[in-house]
Amino acid sequence: KVYGSTYTFSSSDYTITGLVNGNTVTSVTMFSAGAAGTALVSPPTYTITPSAANGTGLGNYTIQYTPGTMTVTPKTLTIAAK
């Protein structure tokens, strides 16, 4: 994401592998300090931590969460002479 913007996670930010028999995952909590508008470009990468999956039939699984990475890129600053 670009420095200064806030990032809101959605269901397109994670993948689910291994569901069977019509079981579903309807949501996953995602957290990263990099999602805040105040997250700095240095360090440029922040860990994304998934947790708390909700859905149907999830008691039939041992759920493994794999962290991801978020990169904060510089925002363009334009300075123009008068």
N, C-alpha and C positions, 0 to 999 in steps of 0.2 A: 504494500500500500504506500501511498505518498505521504510524506511527513506533513503533519498538521491535520490530516483527515482521520476520522474515527471509522474503524472497520467493524461491521456487524456480521457475525457468522451466520451461515444458512446451511440448509441440508446439502447444498452442492459442495460444501467444504470438507466432506468426509465420504468415505466409501465403506460399504458393508460387505463382508465376504463370509460365507458359510451358513447362511440361513437355509432351513429346509422346512417342509411341511406347512407352508403358508405362514410361518412366523414372520413378524415384521419388526423393524426398528423405526419408530416414528419421530424420535428426536435424540440428539446427543448434545450434552453441554460441552461447549468449546471455550477455552480461555487462553489468552495470550496477552502479556504486557505490551506487546507490539501493536495491539488493536486500538490502544488509546491514542487520541489525537496528540498527546504530549510525548509519545514514544520517539526517541531520538534515532537519527540515521546511524549514529555510532554508539553501540554496536549495530550493524545493519540487520542482524538476524535475531529473532526471538522464537522461543519454543511455543508451539501450540499444543495445549494439553486437552485431550478429549476425556470425558467422563460421563457418568450417570445416564447411560442409554435407557430409553423408555420404549416400550412396544409390547407386542404380544408373544407369549411363549418364551421369553428371555430367560426364565428360570431353568430352561433345558440346556443352557449353554454356560461354558466358562468363558466369560467375555475378556478379551485381551485388547487393551487400548494402546495404540501406537502413536507417539507424539509426531507432530509435524513441525514445519518451520515457516515463519512469516518474515518477509524482508521489508524493511522500511527504506524507501528510496527518497532522494532529495526532491523537494518542491522547487519549481522554477521561480526564480526571483528576477524581475526585470527592473533595471535602473536606467532611466532615460534622462539625458541632459535636456535642459530647457533652452 
